[in-house]
């Protein structure tokens, strides 16, 4: 099995495992991104998700650090759900398929720090 085929299979399995979490699409138009820095090494973004909003299932090339500022964020990765509250941080290794969702009743603000490959 090729690496690409294995990755596709993993994404499908993860999508099924988390119960097709992104099927009930949320108010994506209300998701806001405030990019603070974007260079060859790092991208730092302040995200705001209204209740019900999610990121859809995706993966990043490099590792990602998520820091919740306000509200709560449910993070689905590696076949499990993790609840992140205010002032909590989460490390996600590179190439990890994941989905972030605001399952609460108020907006969630969090920092997404994407580390890029350095040349």
C-alpha positions in Angstrom: 0.0 0.0 0.0 1.5 3.4 -1.0 1.9 6.2 1.6 -0.8 8.3 -0.1 -3.3 5.5 -0.1 -2.6 4.7 3.5 -3.1 8.4 4.4 -6.4 8.5 2.5 -7.6 5.3 4.3 -6.6 6.8 7.7 -8.6 10.0 6.9 -11.7 7.9 6.0 -11.4 5.8 9.1 -11.0 8.8 11.3 -14.0 10.5 9.7 -16.1 7.5 10.3 -14.8 7.1 13.9 -15.7 10.6 14.9 -19.2 10.1 13.6 -18.9 12.2 10.5 -18.5 15.1 12.9 -18.6 17.7 10.2 -21.7 16.5 8.4 -24.0 19.0 10.2 -22.2 22.0 8.8 -22.0 25.0 11.0 -22.0 28.7 10.4 -18.6 28.7 8.7 -19.2 32.2 7.4 -19.1 33.5 11.0 -15.7 31.9 11.7 -13.1 34.6 11.9 -9.4 34.5 11.5 -7.1 37.2 12.6 -3.6 36.4 11.2 -0.9 38.0 13.4 2.2 36.5 11.7 2.9 34.4 8.6 6.4 33.8 7.5 8.6 30.9 6.3 8.7 29.4 9.8 5.4 30.0 11.6 1.8 31.1 11.1 0.0 32.5 14.1 -3.8 33.1 13.9 -6.4 34.1 16.5 -9.5 32.1 15.6 -13.1 32.7 16.7 -15.7 30.0 16.3 -19.4 30.7 17.1 -21.3 27.8 18.7 -21.5 24.8 16.4 -18.7 25.9 14.1 -15.9 23.5 13.2 -12.8 23.3 11.1 -13.8 20.2 9.0 -11.4 17.3 9.0 -8.0 18.3 7.8 -4.2 17.9 8.5 -1.3 20.3 8.5 2.1 19.6 7.1 3.9 20.8 10.3 3.0 20.5 14.0 0.3 22.8 15.5 -0.1 24.3 18.9 -3.6 25.3 20.0 -4.1 27.6 22.9 -7.7 28.3 24.0 -8.3 31.8 25.2 -12.1 31.9 25.8 -14.7 29.3 25.7 -14.2 25.6 25.1 -13.0 23.7 22.1 -13.5 20.0 21.3 -10.5 18.5 19.4 -10.9 15.2 17.6 -7.6 13.6 16.7 -6.0 10.1 16.8 -9.4 8.5 17.3 -10.4 10.4 20.4 -12.0 13.6 21.6 -10.2 16.0 23.9 -12.0 19.0 25.6 -9.9 22.1 25.8 -10.9 24.8 28.2 -9.7 28.4 28.7 -5.9 28.7 29.2 -5.2 25.2 28.0 -2.7 24.3 25.3 -2.5 21.2 23.0 0.3 19.9 20.9 -0.6 18.2 17.6 2.3 16.4 15.8 2.8 17.0 12.1 0.6 15.1 9.7 -2.2 14.4 12.3 -5.7 14.4 10.9 -7.9 16.4 13.2 -11.1 18.5 13.6 -11.8 21.3 16.0 -15.3 22.2 17.0 -17.1 24.6 19.3 -19.7 22.4 21.0 -20.6 25.1 23.6 -23.2 27.8 23.7 -20.9 30.8 23.4 -18.1 31.8 21.1 -14.7 30.2 21.4 -11.5 32.1 20.8 -8.2 30.2 20.4 -4.7 30.7 19.0 -3.5 28.4 16.3 0.3 28.3 15.9 1.3 26.4 12.8 5.0 25.5 12.7 6.3 25.2 9.1 9.2 23.2 7.8 12.4 25.3 8.0 14.7 25.2 5.0 
